[in-house]
Structure formats: C-alpha cells, structure tokens
C-alpha cells in the first residue's frame, strides 16, 4: 500500500466524490467503486476499513493507494508504503 492526499484535496476522485482531508477511502485498479475493504498492516496487524472511490494506485508496485485519513490510521503516511493484506467486506 501507498498513500495520497495533500495536493489532491479538492479534486474529484474517479467516483465523482471530492477528496477531502481525513477521508477513509482508497484507490484500487479493479475493485468496483463503493466496495468496502479491510486493509491490515502485516508488520503490526493494525487494520482499517476503507471505501474504494478512486482508481490506480499511483505508485509502481502497490495495489492500493490509501487516502490520507486511512493512511494515518495505519501510519503508512509516515513510512510512505507498507505491506498489507486486503480483504473485501462488501
């Protein structure tokens, strides 16, 4: 996982929502918009539930880009990237 946020705030996501600071959302290349997923950091087992509302991820080698709110909850914003497990909830 990687993260994004500052510099993208106020811009529309692929779902049409405006990205705001603190959102618990994420970008994924193929999961349907509105899908809820549990993202768990593998090194410390912390997890967060996010809603897919954007496309990509932007950073090569990653499968999900966490918006700043969800990245902060997992401390991914400090590291830049983290190894995670992604589980579809619905």
N, C-alpha and C positions, 0 to 999 in steps of 0.2 A: 504494500500500500504506500501511496504517497499522499500529499495533501495540496490543497489550493485554497485561495480565499482572497487575501489582500491583493488589490489590482483587478479582481474580478467582481468585487462587490458592486451592486447596482446594475450588473449586466444580466441579461436573460440567459437562463440555462436552456438546454435542449427541450425541456418540458414546457418552457414558456414562463416558468417561475423566475422571479428576480432573486439573485443570490444576495443574501444578507449575512452580516457578521453573526456568528454563533449558531448557524443552522446545522442540524443533524442530518445532513444529506451527503450524497456521494455521486460520482460519475463512474459509469461502467460501460464497456463497449457493446454488450449484447443483452443484458437483463432488461426486461420491459420497464418503462417509466412507471413509478409508483410502487415497484417491488420493495418490500421491506427485507433487509438482510441484517444478520448479526455478524459483526466484524470483531474477531478476537485476536489480540496480540499474542503471538506464540511464546514470546520470552517471559511474559508475566501473567498471562491468562486474563487480563482485563478485556472487557467486551463492551460494545455499544451497538444499539440498533439504529440503522440509518435507512433513509428512503432514497432510492435511485431517482434522480431528477436531471441528470446530465449525461453526456456521452464522453467517450475517450476512455482511458486515462491519458494524461498528457505526458507523463514521464516514461521513457522506454523501460521495459522490464517490469512494469507494475500492472496489476489487473484491476485495481480500484483506486480512485482518487477521492479522498475524504475532504469534505468541506471543512473549513477551519474549526467549527464547533465540535464536530465529531473527532477531528484530528487532535484537538486539545484534550478531549476526554481520554484519549489513548496515549497522550504525549508523543504522537507522531510529529506534531509541529516542531518539537524540539530536535528530534532525530532526522527529520526530513523524509525518511522511509522506515518501514517496519515490516517484518514478516508477519502475515496474518492468515487466519482461516476465515472464509466467507461461507455463511450458511443462509440459504433462502428461508425466510419465515413465511412470507406470502406475497 
